[in-house]
Amino acid sequence: MATRWGICSAGRISNDFVVALQTLPAQDHQATAVAARDLKRATEFAQSLNIPKAFGTYEELAKDPDIDIIYVGAIHPVHRDLVLMFIKHGKNVLCEKPMAMNLAEVKELISAAKEHNVFLMEAFWSRFFPVYEKIRSLLQQNAIGEVKIVRAEFGANLLSVPRVVEQELGGGAVLDIGCYTIQFASMVFNGEKPESVTAKGFLHDNGVAEAATVILQYPGNRQAILTCTMATELPNQAVISGTKGIIQIPSYMWSPTSLIVNGKETKYTLPPTTKHLCFNNSTGLSYEAEHVRQCLLKGLKESPIMSLAESELLASIMQEVHIQLGI
Ligand SMILES: NC(=O)c1ccc[n+]([C@@H]2O[C@H](COP(=O)([O-])OP(=O)(O)OC[C@H]3O[C@@H](n4cnc5c(N)ncnc54)[C@H](OP(=O)(O)O)[C@@H]3O)[C@@H](O)[C@H]2O)c1
């Protein structure tokens, strides 16, 4: 039976998520309903993407019995309230990154999901790309020896995107894009808690984080050096240096289609689409959707690849970075 997805909000990433779902077999994935704050927007979204039901409130989606899981594609300041509402209605939830605005909110969502016995996952789609799967398998096989240094960067000029800049919309480079570099380091170091977090950076005029370089230090002389900026482009690569070799991910490190292991490159192809996408490589959201389906089929309440403990760890690191930047 197909996994029936309810789409919460009719924004840009929701568009791409539904397009990605529609690259998968229809007997496995169906976008069944969409809800927006405004019925007209929801209806237009539903018509453009062939979704059978449209609702003008998120509550109606929460009450719809014909949904297996809600995808929350709304901006992050509203994640907490929306995810709590869906959980309290007994719905499984895949919530866009960052899961919430701070550590306390993330903890609250995790306890609510556990209390109501529903599946919850933070939508770090990168983790499910074939390149990331290959990296995990290489690390498990000890293919590059002991990992000593991880470097990753995400920089783009996003100063004209209100959601990324404005404080009340959840703005700031750390929450929006730095999180990708932090989750990358955390995956490579197997969800281990760093022994220290050091951050230097700049605030934008309105007080949100414009740029930051974060050093995560781990016991045994290991570290991650991570840079994010919403003011300029960066090469957007990642590198893992081990005692016996080097793994490189060329741009975009968060949605990669190429992997270089000790100088040898392998290319990967994303599912094709003819439909409009708002972001680069977005049909790669299909890997995450299929992973969630597999978790639900197994009756899991969290993902073994993007666990709730790790969402909590990432939120605690980002909070510490914000404190050190003066936020
Ligand atoms: N995985 C990825 O590659 C990726 C890429 C981009 C963004 N994201 C994440 O996805 C989320 C949404 O990003 P986006 O670029 O899709 O954003 P967006 O298009 O600007 O907005 C998404 C939706 O947020 C909803 N929303 C709810 N309350 C709102 C409020 N008070 N003000 C404005 N909008 C409100 C709106 O829903 P209605 O339609 O109901 O009005 C809007 O359509 C963010 O958390 C972001 O970090 C992930």
PDBQT file of the ligand as one rigid body, heavy atoms in Angstrom, charges set to zero:
ROOT
HETATM    1  N1  LIG A 401      15.586  20.449   2.464  1.00  0.00    +0.000 N 
HETATM    2  C1  LIG A 401      15.866  21.499   1.728  1.00  0.00    +0.000 C 
HETATM    3  O1  LIG A 401      16.551  21.431   0.746  1.00  0.00    +0.000 OA
HETATM    4  C2  LIG A 401      15.304  22.830   2.113  1.00  0.00    +0.000 A 
HETATM    5  C3  LIG A 401      15.396  23.872   1.194  1.00  0.00    +0.000 A 
HETATM    6  C4  LIG A 401      14.800  25.073   1.532  1.00  0.00    +0.000 A 
HETATM    7  C5  LIG A 401      14.177  25.225   2.725  1.00  0.00    +0.000 A 
HETATM    8  N2  LIG A 401      14.140  24.205   3.621  1.00  0.00    +0.000 N 
HETATM    9  C6  LIG A 401      13.455  24.370   4.918  1.00  0.00    +0.000 C 
HETATM   10  O2  LIG A 401      12.062  24.365   4.642  1.00  0.00    +0.000 OA
HETATM   11  C7  LIG A 401      11.371  25.343   5.400  1.00  0.00    +0.000 C 
HETATM   12  C8  LIG A 401      10.620  26.251   4.451  1.00  0.00    +0.000 C 
HETATM   13  O3  LIG A 401      11.475  26.879   3.522  1.00  0.00    +0.000 OA
HETATM   14  P1  LIG A 401      10.906  27.488   2.125  1.00  0.00    +0.000 P 
HETATM   15  O4  LIG A 401      12.080  28.038   1.412  1.00  0.00    +0.000 OA
HETATM   16  O5  LIG A 401      10.042  26.499   1.460  1.00  0.00    +0.000 OA
HETATM   17  O6  LIG A 401      10.049  28.681   2.703  1.00  0.00    +0.000 OA
HETATM   18  P2  LIG A 401       8.862  29.559   2.084  1.00  0.00    +0.000 P 
HETATM   19  O7  LIG A 401       8.477  29.070   0.738  1.00  0.00    +0.000 OA
HETATM   20  O8  LIG A 401       9.258  30.984   2.234  1.00  0.00    +0.000 OA
HETATM   21  O9  LIG A 401       7.696  29.311   3.152  1.00  0.00    +0.000 OA
HETATM   22  C9  LIG A 401       7.223  28.037   3.436  1.00  0.00    +0.000 C 
HETATM   23  C10 LIG A 401       5.846  28.152   4.056  1.00  0.00    +0.000 C 
HETATM   24  O10 LIG A 401       5.921  28.593   5.395  1.00  0.00    +0.000 OA
HETATM   25  C11 LIG A 401       4.570  28.809   5.769  1.00  0.00    +0.000 C 
HETATM   26  N3  LIG A 401       4.351  29.730   6.876  1.00  0.00    +0.000 N 
HETATM   27  C12 LIG A 401       3.724  29.398   8.013  1.00  0.00    +0.000 A 
HETATM   28  N4  LIG A 401       3.666  30.449   8.834  1.00  0.00    +0.000 NA
HETATM   29  C13 LIG A 401       4.259  31.474   8.203  1.00  0.00    +0.000 A 
HETATM   30  C14 LIG A 401       4.502  32.821   8.540  1.00  0.00    +0.000 A 
HETATM   31  N5  LIG A 401       4.117  33.316   9.727  1.00  0.00    +0.000 N 
HETATM   32  N6  LIG A 401       5.109  33.606   7.654  1.00  0.00    +0.000 NA
HETATM   33  C15 LIG A 401       5.501  33.099   6.453  1.00  0.00    +0.000 A 
HETATM   34  N7  LIG A 401       5.308  31.814   6.076  1.00  0.00    +0.000 NA
HETATM   35  C16 LIG A 401       4.697  31.014   6.955  1.00  0.00    +0.000 A 
HETATM   36  C17 LIG A 401       3.846  29.279   4.503  1.00  0.00    +0.000 C 
HETATM   37  O11 LIG A 401       2.816  28.313   4.394  1.00  0.00    +0.000 OA
HETATM   38  P3  LIG A 401       1.416  28.517   3.656  1.00  0.00    +0.000 P 
HETATM   39  O12 LIG A 401       1.697  27.976   2.296  1.00  0.00    +0.000 OA
HETATM   40  O13 LIG A 401       0.526  27.704   4.474  1.00  0.00    +0.000 OA
HETATM   41  O14 LIG A 401       1.075  29.953   3.670  1.00  0.00    +0.000 OA
HETATM   42  C18 LIG A 401       4.890  29.135   3.414  1.00  0.00    +0.000 C 
HETATM   43  O15 LIG A 401       4.372  28.617   2.216  1.00  0.00    +0.000 OA
HETATM   44  C19 LIG A 401      12.431  26.035   6.250  1.00  0.00    +0.000 C 
HETATM   45  O16 LIG A 401      12.399  25.501   7.549  1.00  0.00    +0.000 OA
HETATM   46  C20 LIG A 401      13.754  25.700   5.572  1.00  0.00    +0.000 C 
HETATM   47  O17 LIG A 401      14.839  25.593   6.478  1.00  0.00    +0.000 OA
HETATM   48  C21 LIG A 401      14.677  23.009   3.324  1.00  0.00    +0.000 A 
ENDROOT
TORSDOF 0
